[in-house]
């Protein structure tokens, strides 16, 4: 028990208090204003007066006082007139000193103080563009280096900061001593050790200089323009100090990840902007993600300590850093480094050395198969068969018993495998046909893992994943490079299949396919199996992804296999890739082509006239569509001058069944026109026709020279014959009805913003407030290609084979652009049924 005689009563205990802030400011700085405490021990205060905010900081440690002096020497060189980012400006005492030393008295302790005035500016809004913060952090580092150079003659001591990530290890150990719950403490410690080991391995390659350790939005002020807030200065001098250049960027990225929990890649614009201002180096890029984890780990450790020791805790902040820590530590570090490299267009790390995987085979006998959108192995939609790729590979491998698919190829057959509107069809593997029993060796040393018949070889710098290999090895076997892995599975004399995936990271197996948007990221992680096979098994990368390389029915496909609905008229009447047209063109090419007047041209004219009323018995010309209309107008003027009133039917867009209500639009009327102008039934070919009665043909009319080739005429005859297909006719009628009713709905729902003219599968659209070229561009973003006739009108020209699903895509795209709900398919069908019922009632006799 303590000696009570030696204890002092409470009122007699010595008091070691800090000076009263209000009295201290008035006596030493001549300042007064609204004072707000912001820290406990040593205390700090915000002082607001005359639209100025200053900060008062106390300390008792002489080393910290020297830090105050060093900060002041630097900050004096951060004036805005230097063109540098503005920092807080040190204020002098009434005696002209930047550091105020005070002695102890009966009420207060001795110590030091300084006052800094914050730069003028508006605080940051709730959300700031990450690119703005990243660029600012880089410029601030440059300006701090320049200010330190200016202050070099002032014997400024080295600046240090408690936020220096170079001291993160000892700092987190000290903090976690006060966290007793191992369920909280141990995951933090484990993540910090893992991240710091990665950083420490980079050693002296990380650049160190004077930085701001925490240039996050709440520590900045700026100006507000018409478009956004832009940072112009920082307010906290305590964050200045020596440190790794990349640590400043890591602080910005960590803050963005905590503020925006919904997007793991939200920090990448900050990285890109920082790099544009202050280029990163290889070591920075490798250290960035581990340092982001370290920064968030320190923040969580401090929040957990404060909660553990019973300090008033900010529960929302504690929950935020817990959630943020769990999210970032749950991400694959290799994936995040790859995302950073991809953002900066930075090359992957050099590949390690690999030995051969299949040393017994002759690589020259491996035949590569083309499964890209431009492959001639695909025709008539056969790529829609899920087994098409394997069948084509097997056919290619027939002669040598060895064939392989290509790495990095956009597979046409997987264009349907959509995720978030994008096809997952970029191959990150190679499938290879080989004689069964072919021996496979370990191309590098590592640990073998067996998973449901699949084999993984995990090495320090790579991971190999094989399917289709028989092995006698046990799970967990350690292998050296060149050790036997197994043999290709299959009966003796048969051909087996081996699927190969290879990555740069242990335990990281690339997916079989990824979407276009993820290609750059995975090219950083996945390695082409070419390095194991001794051949170049890589597919050539398309020079232009938007280049269209294939068409089928109403779709065209770009070089990545993405389908677009073609409403330009380029699909013709029967759609792209029609096998019957391909055969007709091929056979005519084998015979003859040219512009000679031959029976082929006569056959087309006869086929065309059979589709017209008997009164129209003469094809005046076969030419381009514009020239045909001009000729028809000349004929009309000639007939009008002969006291006739000719009726001209322009069927360039409505003919050949595109209205869905007959072969020609004029079929709906009772009058037969005197002159008919048809469009070309063959897209891209000058095969438009002017047709009229021979008896009305002016004798002296000078006709244009024929410019329709024999192949075009053969194709035209073939198209007309194929238009007898009842399924095609029924589809065109249904498609025309669906499109007309949907556009009527959109016209009404948009309150007149959308105007529609024309009919059937060739309507013209205009949208108020949106030019036709802009409307076409907006539709293209939704996967629909259309042509602007002029600045106001947009033409849609669909083939007769267009599917209802494609029409729904078109209508949904227009609805999205107009900002109105799309009509439901059921509503369109109900409207059609009501029309039919009304027509039946009208036709029923009383």
Residue pairs with C-beta under 8 A, 6 or more apart in sequence:
15 107
16 108
16 109
17 107
17 108
17 109
18 42
18 43
18 58
18 108
18 109
18 111
19 58
19 102
19 108
19 113
21 35
21 37
21 43
21 45
21 47
21 56
22 32
22 35
24 56
24 102
24 113
25 31
25 32
25 35
25 47
25 56
25 115
26 32
28 93
28 94
28 100
28 102
28 113
29 91
29 93
29 94
29 100
29 115
30 94
31 47
31 49
31 54
31 91
31 115
32 49
33 47
33 48
33 49
33 50
34 47
34 48
34 49
35 45
35 46
35 47
36 45
36 46
36 48
37 43
37 44
37 45
38 44
38 45
38 46
38 55
42 57
42 58
42 59
42 60
42 111
43 58
44 55
44 56
44 57
44 58
45 55
45 56
46 53
46 54
46 55
47 53
47 54
47 55
47 56
47 115
48 54
52 117
52 118
52 120
53 117
53 118
53 235
54 91
54 115
54 116
54 117
54 118
55 88
55 115
55 116
55 118
55 235
56 113
56 114
56 115
57 68
57 113
57 114
57 115
57 116
57 238
58 111
58 112
58 113
59 65
59 68
59 111
59 112
59 113
60 109
60 110
60 111
60 112
62 112
64 112
65 99
65 101
65 112
66 157
67 157
67 159
67 160
68 98
68 99
68 112
68 114
69 98
69 99
69 157
70 156
70 157
70 158
70 159
71 90
71 114
71 159
71 237
71 238
71 240
72 90
72 98
72 99
72 114
72 116
73 151
73 154
73 156
74 144
74 147
74 148
74 151
74 156
74 159
74 210
74 240
75 87
75 88
75 89
75 90
75 116
75 147
75 237
76 89
76 90
76 151
77 84
77 146
77 147
77 148
77 150
77 151
78 84
78 85
78 86
78 87
78 89
78 143
78 144
78 147
79 86
79 89
80 86
80 119
80 232
80 233
82 147
84 143
84 146
84 147
85 136
85 139
85 140
85 143
85 231
85 232
85 233
85 234
86 119
86 232
86 233
86 234
87 119
87 233
87 234
87 237
87 240
88 116
88 117
88 118
88 119
88 234
88 235
88 236
88 237
89 116
89 117
89 119
90 98
90 114
90 115
90 116
91 98
91 115
91 116
91 117
92 98
93 100
98 114
99 112
99 113
99 114
100 112
100 113
100 114
100 115
101 110
101 111
101 112
102 108
102 110
102 111
102 112
102 113
103 110
104 110
116 237
118 221
118 233
118 235
119 221
119 232
119 233
119 234
119 235
120 221
120 233
121 221
121 222
121 223
121 232
121 233
122 221
122 222
122 223
122 224
122 229
123 218
123 220
123 221
124 217
124 218
124 220
124 221
124 222
124 229
124 231
125 229
127 259
127 260
128 217
128 229
128 231
129 228
129 269
130 252
130 256
130 266
130 267
130 268
130 269
130 270
130 273
131 269
131 270
131 272
131 273
132 228
132 229
132 230
132 231
132 273
133 215
133 216
133 217
133 231
133 252
133 255
133 256
133 270
133 273
134 249
134 252
134 269
134 270
134 271
134 272
134 273
134 274
134 277
135 273
135 274
135 276
135 277
136 215
136 220
136 231
137 212
137 215
137 248
137 249
137 251
137 252
137 270
137 274
138 249
138 273
138 274
138 275
138 276
138 277
138 278
139 277
139 278
140 211
140 212
140 215
140 234
140 248
141 209
141 210
141 211
141 212
141 245
141 248
141 278
142 277
142 278
144 210
144 211
144 212
144 240
145 209
145 210
148 156
148 210
158 242
159 210
159 240
159 241
159 242
160 241
160 242
161 213
161 238
161 239
161 240
161 241
161 242
161 243
162 171
162 238
163 213
163 214
163 239
163 241
163 243
163 251
164 213
164 241
164 242
164 243
164 247
165 213
165 243
165 244
165 247
165 250
165 291
165 294
165 295
166 208
166 243
166 244
166 247
168 192
168 196
168 294
168 297
168 298
169 192
169 196
171 298
172 188
172 189
172 192
172 297
172 298
172 301
175 298
175 301
175 302
175 305
176 185
176 188
176 189
176 301
176 305
178 305
178 308
178 309
179 185
179 188
179 301
179 304
179 305
179 308
180 308
181 308
184 304
185 304
187 329
188 297
188 300
188 301
188 304
188 325
191 293
191 297
191 325
191 329
192 293
192 294
192 297
192 298
192 301
194 290
195 290
195 291
195 293
195 294
195 297
196 290
196 294
198 286
198 287
198 290
198 333
199 206
199 287
199 290
199 291
199 294
202 283
202 286
202 287
205 281
205 282
205 283
206 244
206 245
206 246
206 283
206 284
206 287
207 244
207 245
207 246
207 281
207 283
207 284
208 242
208 243
208 244
208 245
209 242
209 243
209 245
210 240
210 241
210 242
211 240
211 241
211 242
211 243
211 244
211 245
211 247
211 248
212 234
212 239
212 240
212 248
213 239
213 240
213 241
213 243
213 247
213 248
213 251
214 236
214 239
214 251
215 234
215 239
215 248
215 251
215 252
216 251
216 252
216 255
217 231
217 255
219 234
219 235
219 236
219 239
220 231
220 233
220 234
220 235
221 231
221 232
221 233
221 234
221 235
222 229
222 230
222 231
222 232
222 233
223 229
223 230
223 232
224 230
244 287
244 291
245 278
245 284
246 280
246 283
246 284
246 287
246 288
246 291
247 291
247 295
249 270
249 271
249 274
249 280
249 284
249 288
250 288
250 291
250 292
250 294
250 295
251 295
252 267
252 270
252 274
253 267
253 270
253 271
253 288
253 292
254 267
254 292
254 295
254 296
254 299
254 324
256 266
256 267
256 270
257 264
257 266
257 267
257 292
257 296
257 324
257 327
257 328
258 296
258 299
258 320
258 321
258 324
260 266
261 320
261 323
261 324
261 327
264 327
264 328
264 331
264 336
265 339
267 292
268 339
268 340
268 343
271 280
271 288
271 340
271 343
271 344
272 343
272 344
274 280
275 344
280 288
280 344
285 337
285 340
285 341
285 344
285 346
286 337
288 337
288 340
289 333
289 336
289 337
289 340
290 333
292 328
293 328
293 329
296 321
296 324
296 325
296 328
297 325
299 321
299 324
299 325
300 321
300 322
300 324
300 325
303 313
303 314
303 317
303 318
303 321
303 322
304 318
306 313
307 313
307 318
332 505
332 508
334 504
334 505
334 508
334 525
335 508
335 521
335 525
337 524
338 348
338 521
338 522
338 524
338 525
339 521
340 346
341 347
341 348
341 524
342 520
342 521
342 523
342 524
348 504
348 523
348 524
349 504
351 504
351 527
351 531
352 444
352 459
352 461
352 462
353 444
354 443
354 444
354 462
354 531
354 532
355 441
355 442
355 443
355 444
355 481
355 482
356 441
356 443
356 532
356 533
356 534
357 440
357 441
357 443
357 464
357 500
357 529
357 532
357 533
358 434
358 438
358 439
358 440
358 441
358 532
358 533
359 439
359 441
360 438
360 439
361 402
361 434
361 438
363 533
363 534
363 535
364 535
365 400
365 402
366 400
366 402
366 403
366 404
366 432
366 533
366 535
366 537
367 396
367 397
367 399
367 400
367 402
367 403
367 404
368 396
368 403
368 404
368 405
368 406
368 535
368 537
369 377
369 392
369 393
369 396
369 397
369 403
369 404
369 405
369 406
370 376
370 377
370 406
370 539
371 377
371 389
371 392
371 393
371 405
371 406
371 409
371 411
371 412
371 413
372 409
372 410
372 411
372 412
372 539
372 549
372 559
372 561
373 410
373 412
373 415
373 549
373 550
373 557
373 558
373 559
373 560
373 561
374 549
374 550
374 559
375 412
377 392
378 388
378 412
378 413
378 550
379 577
379 579
379 582
380 552
380 577
380 579
381 552
381 553
381 577
382 388
383 412
383 413
383 415
384 413
384 416
385 391
385 413
386 413
388 413
389 405
389 411
389 413
389 431
390 431
393 403
393 404
393 405
393 431
393 433
394 403
394 433
394 495
396 403
397 403
397 433
397 495
401 433
401 434
401 435
401 495
402 432
402 433
402 434
402 435
403 432
403 433
404 430
404 431
404 432
404 433
404 533
404 535
404 537
405 427
405 429
405 430
405 431
405 432
405 537
406 427
406 430
406 537
406 538
406 539
407 427
407 428
407 429
407 430
407 528
407 529
407 530
407 537
407 538
407 539
408 426
408 427
408 428
408 523
408 528
408 538
408 539
408 541
409 426
409 427
409 539
410 425
410 426
410 427
410 516
410 539
410 542
410 559
410 560
410 561
411 425
411 426
411 427
411 513
411 561
412 425
412 550
412 557
412 561
413 425
414 423
414 424
414 425
414 513
414 561
415 423
415 425
415 557
415 561
415 562
415 563
416 423
417 423
417 424
417 425
417 513
418 424
419 515
420 515
422 515
422 516
422 517
422 562
423 515
423 516
423 560
423 561
423 562
424 511
424 513
424 514
424 515
425 513
425 515
425 560
425 561
426 513
426 514
426 515
426 516
426 518
426 519
426 522
426 560
427 512
427 513
427 539
428 501
428 510
428 511
428 512
428 513
428 514
428 522
428 526
429 499
429 500
429 501
429 510
429 512
429 529
430 499
430 500
430 528
430 529
430 533
430 537
431 497
431 498
431 499
431 500
432 497
432 498
432 499
432 500
432 533
433 495
433 496
433 497
434 488
434 495
434 496
434 497
434 498
435 488
435 493
435 494
435 495
435 496
436 487
436 488
436 489
436 490
436 491
436 492
436 493
436 494
436 495
436 496
437 487
437 488
437 490
437 492
437 496
438 487
438 488
438 496
439 484
439 486
439 487
440 466
440 469
440 484
440 485
440 486
440 487
440 488
440 498
441 482
441 483
441 484
441 485
442 457
442 464
442 479
442 480
442 481
442 482
442 483
442 484
442 485
443 464
443 481
443 532
444 457
444 459
444 461
444 462
444 464
444 481
445 459
445 478
445 479
445 480
445 481
446 457
446 458
446 459
446 460
446 462
446 463
446 464
446 478
446 479
446 506
447 457
447 458
447 459
447 476
447 477
447 478
447 479
448 455
448 456
448 457
448 471
448 473
448 474
448 475
448 476
448 477
448 478
448 479
448 485
449 455
449 456
449 457
449 458
449 475
449 476
450 456
450 471
450 473
450 474
450 475
453 467
454 465
454 466
454 467
455 464
455 465
455 466
455 467
455 469
455 471
455 485
455 486
456 463
456 464
456 465
456 466
456 507
456 509
457 463
457 464
457 466
457 479
457 485
458 506
458 507
459 506
460 506
461 504
462 502
462 503
462 504
462 505
462 506
462 527
463 502
463 503
463 504
463 505
463 506
463 507
463 508
463 509
464 500
464 501
464 502
464 532
465 500
465 501
465 502
465 503
465 509
465 510
466 485
466 498
466 499
466 500
466 501
467 498
467 499
468 488
468 489
468 496
468 497
468 498
468 499
469 485
469 486
469 487
469 488
469 489
469 498
470 486
470 487
470 488
470 489
471 485
471 486
471 487
472 486
473 479
473 485
473 486
479 485
488 496
488 497
488 498
489 496
490 496
500 529
500 532
500 533
501 509
501 510
501 512
501 526
501 529
502 510
502 526
502 527
502 528
502 529
502 531
502 532
503 509
503 510
503 525
503 526
503 527
504 524
504 525
504 526
504 527
505 525
508 525
510 522
510 525
510 526
511 522
514 522
516 545
516 560
516 562
528 537
528 538
529 537
530 536
530 537
530 538
542 559
542 560
544 559
545 558
545 559
545 560
546 558
546 559
547 558
547 559
548 556
548 557
548 558
548 564
549 557
549 558
549 559
550 556
550 557
550 576
550 577
551 557
551 566
551 570
551 571
551 575
551 576
551 577
552 575
552 576
552 577
553 571
553 575
553 576
553 577
553 799
553 801
553 802
553 803
554 565
554 566
554 567
554 571
554 575
554 576
554 798
554 799
554 801
554 802
554 803
554 806
555 563
555 564
555 565
555 566
555 576
555 806
556 563
556 564
556 566
556 570
556 571
556 576
556 785
557 563
557 564
558 564
562 783
563 783
564 780
564 783
564 784
564 785
565 783
565 784
565 785
565 802
565 806
565 809
565 810
566 576
566 785
567 784
567 785
567 786
567 787
567 796
567 797
567 798
567 810
568 785
568 786
568 787
568 797
569 683
569 787
569 795
569 797
570 576
570 683
570 684
571 683
571 798
571 799
572 681
572 682
572 683
572 719
572 799
573 656
573 657
573 658
573 681
573 719
573 723
573 799
573 800
574 580
574 581
574 719
574 722
574 728
574 799
574 800
574 801
575 799
575 800
575 801
575 802
576 799
578 722
580 718
580 722
581 682
581 715
581 718
581 719
584 714
584 715
584 717
584 718
585 711
585 714
585 715
587 714
588 600
588 710
588 711
588 714
588 715
589 711
591 710
592 598
592 710
593 709
593 710
593 711
594 709
594 710
595 706
595 707
595 708
595 709
595 710
596 710
597 706
598 710
600 710
600 713
600 714
600 717
601 622
601 706
601 708
601 710
601 713
603 713
603 714
603 717
604 622
604 687
604 708
604 713
604 714
604 716
604 717
604 720
605 619
605 622
605 689
607 716
607 717
607 720
607 721
608 619
608 678
608 689
608 691
608 716
608 720
609 616
609 617
609 619
609 691
610 720
611 663
611 664
611 720
612 664
612 676
612 691
613 672
615 672
615 693
616 672
616 673
616 676
616 691
616 692
616 693
617 693
617 694
618 691
618 692
618 693
618 694
618 697
619 689
619 690
619 691
620 631
620 635
620 689
620 690
620 691
620 692
620 697
620 701
620 703
621 627
621 628
621 631
621 689
621 690
621 703
621 704
621 706
622 686
622 687
622 688
622 689
622 706
622 707
622 708
622 713
623 631
623 686
623 688
623 690
623 704
623 706
623 707
623 708
624 680
624 686
624 688
624 707
625 652
625 677
625 679
625 680
625 688
627 686
627 688
627 704
628 652
628 677
628 678
628 688
628 689
628 690
629 650
629 652
629 677
631 690
631 703
631 704
632 648
632 650
632 675
632 677
632 690
633 648
634 701
635 646
635 675
635 690
635 692
635 698
635 701
636 646
636 648
636 674
636 675
638 698
638 701
639 646
639 674
639 696
639 698
640 646
642 698
644 674
644 696
646 674
646 675
646 696
647 671
647 673
647 674
647 675
648 673
648 674
648 675
648 676
648 677
649 664
649 665
649 666
649 673
649 675
649 676
649 677
650 677
651 664
651 665
651 666
651 676
651 677
651 678
651 679
652 677
652 678
652 679
652 688
653 679
653 758
653 762
653 795
653 797
654 664
654 665
654 758
654 759
654 760
654 762
655 663
655 664
655 665
655 676
655 678
655 679
656 663
656 678
656 679
656 681
656 719
656 720
656 723
656 800
657 663
657 723
657 729
657 732
657 800
658 732
658 736
658 760
658 761
658 762
658 797
658 798
658 800
659 665
659 668
659 736
659 759
659 760
659 761
659 762
660 732
660 733
660 734
660 735
660 736
660 737
660 760
660 761
661 667
661 668
661 733
661 736
661 759
661 760
662 668
663 723
664 676
665 759
666 672
666 673
666 676
674 692
674 693
674 696
675 690
675 691
675 692
676 689
676 690
676 691
676 692
677 688
677 689
677 690
677 691
678 688
678 689
678 691
679 688
680 686
680 687
680 688
680 712
680 716
681 687
681 715
681 716
681 719
681 720
682 712
682 715
682 716
682 719
685 708
685 709
685 712
685 715
685 716
686 707
686 708
686 712
687 708
687 712
687 713
687 715
687 716
708 716
722 728
723 729
723 800
728 800
728 801
729 800
731 800
731 801
731 802
731 803
732 760
732 761
732 800
732 801
734 804
735 761
735 798
735 800
735 802
735 803
735 804
735 807
736 759
736 760
736 761
737 832
738 804
738 807
738 828
739 760
739 761
739 763
739 796
739 798
739 807
739 810
739 811
740 759
740 760
740 763
741 823
741 828
741 831
741 832
742 807
742 811
742 822
742 823
742 828
743 754
743 756
743 763
743 765
743 811
743 814
744 756
745 823
745 827
745 828
746 754
746 811
746 814
746 815
746 818
746 820
746 822
746 823
747 754
747 755
747 756
749 818
749 820
749 821
750 818
750 820
752 768
753 767
753 768
753 769
753 818
754 765
754 766
754 767
754 814
754 818
755 765
755 766
755 767
755 768
756 763
756 764
756 765
757 763
757 764
758 764
761 796
761 797
761 798
761 799
761 800
761 802
762 795
762 796
762 797
762 798
763 795
763 796
764 789
764 793
764 794
764 795
764 796
765 775
765 793
765 794
765 795
765 796
765 814
766 772
766 792
766 793
766 794
767 775
767 817
767 818
770 778
770 817
771 788
771 791
771 792
772 788
772 789
772 790
772 791
772 792
772 793
772 794
773 788
773 791
775 786
775 788
775 794
775 817
776 785
776 786
776 787
776 788
776 794
778 813
778 817
779 785
779 786
779 810
779 813
779 814
779 817
782 809
782 812
782 813
782 816
782 817
783 809
783 813
784 809
784 810
784 813
786 794
786 795
786 796
787 794
787 795
787 797
788 794
788 795
789 795
796 810
798 807
804 825
808 822
808 825
811 822
811 823
812 822
814 822
815 821
815 822
816 822
